[in-house]
Amino acid sequence: MSSAITGRAERAIKTGRAGRAGRGVSPWGIAGGVLKYGILIFGAFTIILPFIDMFLGAVKTIPEMRAEPPVWISRDPQWGVFLEVMHLLPMARLYTNSFLVSISVTFLVLFTSALAGFVLAKYRFPGRDLIFGFILATMMFPVFLFLIPNYYILRHIPFVGGNDITGWGGTGLMHSRLSLILPFMVSAWGIFMLRQFAVGLPDELLDSARIDGASEFRIFWQMILPQLKPALATLAVFQFMGIWNEYLWAMTITTSAPEMMTVPVGIWLLRDSLDPMRNLALIRAATAVAVVPIMILFVSLQKYYVKGIVMTGIKG
């Protein structure tokens, strides 16, 4: 009896394998796979192409930049252009300012977004939906609309930077890195993203912690934050990248405080070169140096980034 059952099982396994093998070599299946990977390869190449052009263009000679048809790979790479950028710009100071501002803003946004998203997702109180709708509505306003209000608020803070009780007489926070950090410490998009992620967390997890006597902040800090790790990593990548590349507000503030200039503002200063083609090579080289931290951050958090995007999109 057992041998008969074993024989039938083996035949069933062989039949299943043969069926799967037969389906696997279907012409339509092969064509679909080729089309799918072809589209992915084309999309990846389209995204990578500007970076390749930036790195290759930075080391071209001036005649190669003006050549028709365009020259993609230089026959005489000008590697010294990177040293020239380091000489023309105080890259150490620019990098320091950009790192301090970007890291500070990123951590503040992660904390405020996680806390607000958790409250809006798991607590029921009057006006909750109205508050959430107001937060979403702020995303419709362009950033430059807040330039003047933010400037006046930071400049006229009482008792700071030589100001009196009315906020006049000094410079406020205009000569402090806090002026580059405070306007970005809360992100409406970050709150929305983490709220959508927190909605899917089971309420039973919170109830069991309350039964055990945990405080609300302890529940948030020790139970909710670890569950939000993929979404936090995704938000960290976007936020760090956005602040690292932020130019308009940084340019407004650092006009009167050059010691606080960030990398994008330093690159902008290169536009004043008398030779436009040489200026283009310097800008490309400086930009290539500037994108390295973002590329490292993205590669190191890529696993969490993809998981966070997928899981945030399927939350209710």
N, C-alpha and C positions, 0 to 999 in steps of 0.2 A: 504493500500500500504506500509506504513512504517513498519507495523508489519511483512509483508511478507519479506521485505528486511532484517529486523533484524533477522528473522528466518534463512534466507539463509546465512547470515554472521556468525551466531552462528554455523551452521552446517559446514561451510567452516573452521572455526577456529578449531572445534573439529576434523574435518578430517585431517587438517594439523598437529595438535598435535599428533593424532594417528599415522600418517605417520612418524613423527619424532621419536616418541617412538618406533615404529617398527624398524626403521633403527638403533636406538641407541642400541638395544640389539642384533645386528647382531654378530654372532660368530667371523667373520673376524674382525669386529670392536673392539671387546673385545681383541682378540688375538693381533691386532696391537697396541692397547693401552698398554697392558701388556709388549709387546716387547719394545716399545718406552721407557716406564718408567724404565724397567729393564736395558736397555742400559745406561740410564742417571744415575741411582743409581750405577751401576757398575763403570762408569767413575768417578763419584764423590768420591766413596770409594777409587778408585785407586789413585786419587789426594791427598786425605786426609791421606791415609795410612802412607806415610813417616813422616808427622807431628805427627801422633799418636805414631809411633815408636820412634821418637825423644824425645817426652815428657816422654813416658813410659821407654825408655832406660836410660834416664838421672838418674832415681831414683833406678835403679837396683843395687844389690850388685855384687861384682866381681864374685863370684861363679855362680850367675844367668846369668851373661854375657857369661860365658864359658860353660854353661849347654848345653847338647845335649839330646833331641831336645830342641830348643830355648824356653826360658821362656818369655812370653809376658807381664804378669802382675806380678810385684814384690810382694812377700809376706811380705817383710820388706823394704818398700820404704825409700830411703836415701834422705830425703828432705834437709838435711844439705848440699848437694852438691851445691845448689844454693847459699847458704851463703859462701861456700868455693870459688866459682867463684868470688863473690863480693870481697872477701878478696885477692885473687890472682891477680885480674885485677882491675885497676882503672876505674870501669864501669861508674862512674859519668863523668869523663873526656872523656872517649871514646864515651859515648852517646852524650855529648855536642858537640864534634867535628863532629860526624856523622850527628847530627841534623843541625848544622850550615851549613855544606857543602852541605848536601842533599837538604835542603830547599832553599839555595841560588842558587844552580844549577837548581833546578826545576823551580823557578820563572824566572830565566834568560832564560831558554830554552822555557818556555811558551811564554815569550814576543818575543824573537827573531824568534821563529817558527811561531807564529801568524802573526807577521809583515811581514816576508818573504813569508809565504804562501798566505797572502792576496794580496801582490804585484804581485806574480807570477800567481795568479788566476784571478785578476780583472784588471790588467794594461797590455796594449799592447805596447811593445817597442822592438826595434831591439836587437836580441840576447837573448830574454826571454827564448825561448825553449832550447837554448844552455846552458844557466846558469842552468836551471832546470835539464837538462841532466847531467851536471857536478856534481851537488849536489847529484843526484842519484848514479853517478859513485863512489863517495867517500864511499858509503855504502859497496862496494865490497872489500875494503881494511881492513885487520885485525887490531884490535886496537893496538896490540903490535908493529906494523910497525911505529907508531907515537911516541913511548916512547922516543927514543933518540932525535929526533928533538924537541919535546916539552920540554924535559929536558934542552937542550942547549938554547932554546929561553928564558925560564924563568930564567935560571941562569945568562945569559949574557945581561939582559935588562939594558941599560945605566942609570946611576944616581940612581939606586935602589939597596938597600942592600950593599952599599959600592962600587959599580961598578963605574968606570970612564966613560968618554964619549964613549969609545970603548967597554964597557960592560965587562971589566976585572977588577980584583982586589977585588971583593967581592963575595957574594953568591946570589945576585939578589933576587928573590922571593922564594928561597928554604925554608926559615924559616917563611913563611907567609902562612896562609890558602888560600890565593889567588892562590897559586900553585896547590891546590886541586880543585879549582873552575873554573878557567879560561879555562883549556883545554876542559871542557865539556859544556861551555855556549851556544854552537850552536849544534843542532842536525839535521843531514840530514834526519833522519827518521821522526822527529817531523815536519820539514818543509814539507816533502812529505804528511804526514797525514793531516795537517791543510790546505794545498793547495787543497787536494782532497775534503775536507769538504767545503772550501770556494767557490769552483767552482759552487756548487749547490745553492748558495745564489743569489737571483734575482738582476740583474743589476739595475732595476727600483728603488730599495731601495737606492742605492748610488746616482742615478741621482736626485731623489727627494731631498736628503740632499744637493747636490751641488746647486740645484736651490734655496734652502733656505739659501744659503750662508755659509754652513759649510765647514771648512777647511778639507783637506784630512786626517790629523791626528785625527781630531775630529770625522770624519766618522769612522775611524778605532777604536777609543777608545770607542765611545758611541753607535755605531750601529753594528759594526762587531763583536767585542769581546763578547757582550752578546749572539749573535747568535752562537758563537763558543763554548759556555759553555760545551756541552756534549763532544766534541772532546778535549777540554782543560783538562777536568777532566780525560779522558782516558789517555792522554799524561802525566798528572801529576802523575798518579799511576805508569805507566811504568818507568818514569824518576826517581821518588823518589826511587822506588825499585831498579833500576839499579845502582844509585849512592850509595845508602845505602849498597849494596852488593859489590861495586867495591873494588877490592883488589890489582890488579897488580900495578896500578899507585900510589895508596896510600902507598903501601909497598915501592915502589921506592923512594918516597919523604920523608916518615917519618923515613927512616933508619938513616938519619942525624938529624932528629927533632922528637924525641920520644914524645914530648908534643903535637904533632898534630896527633897522632895515632887515627884511627877510629876503630869501633867495629870489622870489619873483620880482621884487622891486629892484634888486641888484641887476638881474638880467635886463630889466627895462632900461637901466642906465646905459647899457651898451648900445642903444639905438643911436646915440649921439656921435658915433664914429663918422669921420669924414669920408671914409671909403665904404660905400654901401655893401659891396661884395665881401670885403674883409669883415665888416660888421656882421653880415649874415653868418659867416663861419664862426665868429666868436659867440654869437647867440646860440647857434646849434651846439657848440661845444659846452657852453654853460648850461643849456637845457639838458644835454645828455648827462652832465654831472648831477643836475638837480633831480632827475627822475630815478636815480639809483635807489634812494631810500624807499620810495613808493614801490618799486619793483620787488625789493627784498621783503617788504611788509606783506605784499600781496601773495608772493610765493610761500611765505612761512605760514600764512593763515588761509591758504587756498581751500584746504579741506573743510574748515569750519565755514568759510565764506559760501561755498556751494551748498552745504547742508543748511545753512541759515536761510538762503534765498529760497530753497525748495520748501522747507518747513514753514516759513513765514507765509508763503503763498497759499498753503492749504489750510491755514487756520481760519476758523469761523469768525 
